[in-house]
Amino acid sequence: VLPGGESTTIDKLSRIFEVRDPLIAALRAGLPAYGSCAGMIMLADRLVDAPSDQQTFGGLDITVRRNAFGRQTDSFEADLTGGWPTGDPFRAVFIRAPEVVAYGSEVEVLATVPRPDGSEHVVAVRQGSLLATAFHPEVAGDPRIHGYFVELVRTVTATS
């Protein structure tokens, strides 16, 4: 699990403590991973509006915009659209959240939230054994996202 936090700090510390390359190798070898908020940024193959020296671990064929919804004071909650996770609406908490602005054909869009103009922000995606959300499901207290990831891990490990 790659948690929320500050993605440039995660990047720098991963290089300082020499975990970057082994983690990238493990992800490329099929290690299931879930990234929330900054974790989504770290799993993205491409970033826009990021410092020029920022690196990611990659793995998801997505382009992510950091802080897409604004500053800390612009944090908000919203119900996800798109039918994921199944069941009652999921109340998602967005804190300086990123968004997916482009994605490849192998990427499954799981959830979106509405924009004021009626279009949708892509805020949850999956590609193979990698899952990412722009929001913090641990804050909402609803275990469905984490349960989804546990099932993803079970499925991936059962077939490998």
C-alpha positions as CSV (number, residue, x, y, z in Angstrom):
1,V,0.0,0.0,0.0
2,L,1.3,3.4,-1.0
3,P,-0.4,5.9,1.3
4,G,-1.3,9.5,0.9
5,G,1.2,12.1,1.9
6,E,3.5,14.3,-0.1
7,S,4.6,12.6,-3.3
8,T,7.8,14.6,-3.8
9,T,8.9,13.5,-0.3
10,I,8.0,9.9,-1.0
11,D,10.0,10.0,-4.2
12,K,13.1,11.6,-2.5
13,L,13.0,9.2,0.5
14,S,12.6,6.2,-1.7
15,R,15.9,7.1,-3.5
16,I,17.7,8.1,-0.2
17,F,16.8,4.8,1.4
18,E,17.4,2.8,-1.8
19,V,14.0,1.2,-1.9
20,R,13.0,2.8,-5.2
21,D,14.6,0.3,-7.6
22,P,13.6,-2.8,-5.7
23,L,10.0,-1.6,-5.5
24,I,9.8,-0.8,-9.2
25,A,11.2,-4.3,-9.9
26,A,8.6,-5.9,-7.6
27,L,5.7,-3.8,-9.2
28,R,6.9,-4.8,-12.7
29,A,7.0,-8.5,-11.6
30,G,3.3,-8.3,-10.6
31,L,3.3,-7.2,-7.0
32,P,-0.2,-6.1,-6.2
33,A,-0.3,-2.5,-5.0
34,Y,-2.8,0.1,-3.9
35,G,-2.0,3.8,-4.0
36,S,-4.2,6.4,-2.4
37,C,-3.8,10.1,-3.2
38,A,0.0,10.5,-3.2
39,G,0.2,6.8,-3.8
40,M,-1.8,7.3,-7.0
41,I,0.8,9.9,-8.1
42,M,3.6,7.4,-7.3
43,L,2.0,4.6,-9.4
44,A,1.4,6.9,-12.4
45,D,3.6,6.6,-15.5
46,R,3.2,10.3,-16.2
47,L,2.7,13.5,-14.3
48,V,1.6,17.0,-15.3
49,D,2.2,20.1,-13.2
50,A,4.9,18.4,-11.2
51,P,8.4,19.5,-10.3
52,S,10.7,18.6,-13.2
53,D,12.8,16.3,-11.1
54,Q,10.0,14.3,-9.5
55,Q,10.0,10.6,-10.3
56,T,7.3,8.0,-9.9
57,F,7.4,4.2,-9.5
58,G,5.1,3.9,-12.4
59,G,3.1,0.9,-13.5
60,L,-0.2,2.5,-14.2
61,D,-0.6,3.8,-17.8
62,I,-2.1,7.1,-16.5
63,T,-1.3,10.7,-16.5
64,V,-2.0,12.4,-13.2
65,R,-2.3,16.1,-12.2
66,R,-1.2,16.7,-8.6
67,N,-3.3,18.9,-6.4
68,A,-6.0,18.9,-9.2
69,F,-8.7,20.2,-6.8
70,G,-6.7,23.0,-5.2
71,R,-4.9,23.6,-2.0
72,Q,-5.5,22.1,1.5
73,T,-8.3,24.5,2.2
74,D,-10.1,23.3,-0.9
75,S,-10.4,19.7,0.5
76,F,-13.8,18.3,0.2
77,E,-16.0,15.2,0.4
78,A,-18.2,13.8,-2.5
79,D,-20.1,10.6,-3.4
80,L,-18.4,8.6,-6.1
81,T,-20.2,8.0,-9.4
82,G,-19.7,5.2,-11.8
83,G,-21.1,2.4,-9.6
84,W,-17.9,1.5,-7.7
85,P,-17.7,0.2,-5.1
86,T,-21.0,-1.7,-5.4
87,G,-23.7,-1.1,-2.8
88,D,-24.5,2.2,-1.1
89,P,-22.8,5.4,-2.4
90,F,-19.2,5.7,-1.2
91,R,-18.4,9.0,0.5
92,A,-14.9,9.9,-0.6
93,V,-12.6,12.4,1.2
94,F,-10.3,14.4,-1.1
95,I,-7.3,16.2,0.5
96,R,-5.1,18.1,-2.0
97,A,-6.1,15.3,-4.3
98,P,-4.8,14.4,-7.7
99,E,-6.9,13.4,-10.7
100,V,-6.3,11.2,-13.7
101,V,-6.3,13.4,-16.8
102,A,-5.5,10.6,-19.3
103,Y,-5.3,6.9,-19.3
104,G,-4.4,4.0,-21.6
105,S,-6.6,1.3,-23.0
106,E,-5.6,-1.3,-20.4
107,V,-6.8,1.0,-17.5
108,E,-10.2,0.5,-16.1
109,V,-11.9,3.6,-14.7
110,L,-13.6,2.6,-11.5
111,A,-15.0,5.9,-10.2
112,T,-15.5,9.5,-11.0
113,V,-16.8,12.6,-9.3
114,P,-18.7,15.4,-11.1
115,R,-17.1,18.7,-12.1
116,P,-19.1,21.9,-11.9
117,D,-19.4,21.9,-15.7
118,G,-21.1,18.4,-15.8
119,S,-18.0,16.5,-16.9
120,E,-16.3,14.0,-14.6
121,H,-13.0,13.8,-12.7
122,V,-11.5,10.3,-12.9
123,V,-10.6,9.4,-9.3
124,A,-10.2,5.6,-9.1
125,V,-8.5,3.3,-11.6
126,R,-7.2,-0.3,-11.9
127,Q,-4.8,-1.9,-14.3
128,G,-4.0,-5.5,-13.6
129,S,-2.8,-5.9,-10.1
130,L,-2.5,-2.1,-9.5
131,L,-5.3,-0.1,-7.9
132,A,-5.2,3.7,-7.3
133,T,-7.6,6.3,-5.8
134,A,-7.3,10.0,-5.6
135,F,-9.1,10.1,-2.3
136,H,-8.5,8.7,1.2
137,P,-10.9,5.8,1.9
138,E,-9.5,5.3,5.4
139,V,-10.9,8.7,6.5
140,A,-14.5,7.8,5.5
141,G,-14.5,4.7,7.7
142,D,-16.0,2.6,4.9
143,P,-14.0,-0.7,4.4
144,R,-15.2,-1.5,0.9
145,I,-12.2,0.0,-1.0
146,H,-9.7,-1.9,1.2
147,G,-11.8,-5.0,0.9
148,Y,-11.7,-4.7,-2.9
149,F,-7.9,-4.5,-2.7
150,V,-7.7,-7.5,-0.5
151,E,-9.8,-9.5,-3.0
152,L,-7.5,-8.2,-5.8
153,V,-4.5,-9.5,-3.9
154,R,-6.2,-12.9,-3.3
155,T,-7.1,-13.2,-7.0
156,V,-3.6,-12.2,-8.2
157,T,-1.8,-14.5,-5.8
158,A,-4.1,-17.4,-6.6
159,T,-3.4,-17.2,-10.3
160,S,0.4,-16.7,-10.0
